[in-house]
Structures are given as C-alpha cells and as structure tokens.
C-alpha cells in the first residue's frame, strides 16, 4: 500500500475501510478479517491496524464481539450517513482543486458531466 507521509497511517487505513463498507465490498453484518491478516494485507504493523479498527469500533461502523470477532455494523442508516460524509468531503476537495485551477462553478459542473458520459 502507498501511504501519504503527511497523514497518520491509521487514519488512511480507516478511510480505506470506510470505502469498503460504504461501497458494499464489506457488507453489513459481514465478519471482518482478523487484525493480523488485515495488517499483512495493508503492509502495516498489527498495532497500527488495531488502532484503526478500534477507532472504527468507536464510530460504530464496526462492532467488536469478543467471542466472535469483529463485524461490519448492520445499521444501514449509519452506513448511508458515512457514505454521504465521504461524498461531501471528496466533492469539496475536488471543487477546491478545480477552483485553484481557475475553473468556475459552471466549468466544474460541465467537467463532471462530461466525465460521466
């Protein structure tokens, strides 16, 4: 995995896991791969992975059941809220980038519409 050195790795992992959940790659109620296996997949220290997962537990996106492991939440409203938050943040970032290039709102909307064809 390529990580941005300016952002803590656990935050980047959290973002990638959120993407997996809101996109449906990790379905509601699905069992999450154990920490050590995820750490190997992401090429990070297990402590870093544990920190990311613990934060997602606190957010409610994941649920840690001591005897059964960790699962994606079944709260579809929470998943939808998370998706909306990701979309809003990425849209804002994109719009700011385009504005720095000198594009107007109309230019940005036209660029997005042409890119969707």
N, C-alpha and C positions, 0 to 999 in steps of 0.2 A: 504494500500500500504506500502511496505517496502522501505524506502529510505536510501541511503548511507549518513551517517552523515558527510562524508568528502567533499561532493559536495552539493552546494546550491540546495534546493528542486525545485525551479523554473526551473533550468537547467535540472534536471532529468525529470520533467514534460514535458518540451519542447522535450526532447529526445523520450519520450513515445508517444507524439502526432506525432512527425515526423514519428515514426514507423507506427502508424495507417494510416497516409497519404500515405507513400510510399508502404505499403503493400496492399492498397486498402480498408482497413477496413473503412476508411473515404474517400469516393470517391471525385474526382474532382468536384467542384461546390456544394458539399453537405453542407447543413446547419449544423452548429456546435451547440451543446447543449449549453444553456446559462451558464454563468460563475458560478453562484451559484450551479447549478446542477452538473457541472463538478467538482467543489470544493468538493462537497459531495461525488462524485464517487471516487475521488482521496484522500479523507480524509485530505484535506488541507484547510487553510484559503482562503476565496474568493480573498483576496488581492494577495496572492501568485499565485493563478490561473490566475488572471488578468495580473499579471506581465509576466507570461509565455506566455499567449496568445498575449499580446502586443508585446513581442519580436518576436513571430512568424508572427505577422502582419508586423513588420518592415522588416523581412526577405522576406516577400511576400508569404509565404506558406499559410497564412490565410489572408482573406480580411474582414475588419470590415465595414459593411454598416450600418450607424447609424439608419436608419429607419427599416431595415430588419433583422439585426443581423450580425453574423459572419459566413463566408463561407470558405470552402477549396478553394484554388486557382483553376482556370481552366487551368492554364499554365502547360501543361503536360511536357514541357521541364524542367521547374523548379523542378517539382516532380521527374523527372528522374535524374536530377543533384543531388538532395537531396539524392536519393536512392544510387547513385554512391558514394557520400561522406560518407554515413553511412557504406556502404560495405567496402570502403577503410579504414576507421578508425577502424572498427571491425576486418578486416583482419590483419592490422598492430598490433593491440593489441594482437590478437591470436598468430601471428607469434612471437612477443616478449615474450609472456608467454611460448611458446613451446621452444624457444631458451634458456630461463632461465632454462628449464628442461634438457637442453643438446641435444635437437634434432637438427639434421642438416636440411637443406632445403629439401633434399630428404626424410628424415624421416617425416617431416611435410606434404609434399605433399602426401606421402603414407598413412599417418594417415587420411588426409582429404578424399582421395579417398576411403579408406576402410569404413569410416564413412558414405559415401553417398550410400553405397550398401544396 
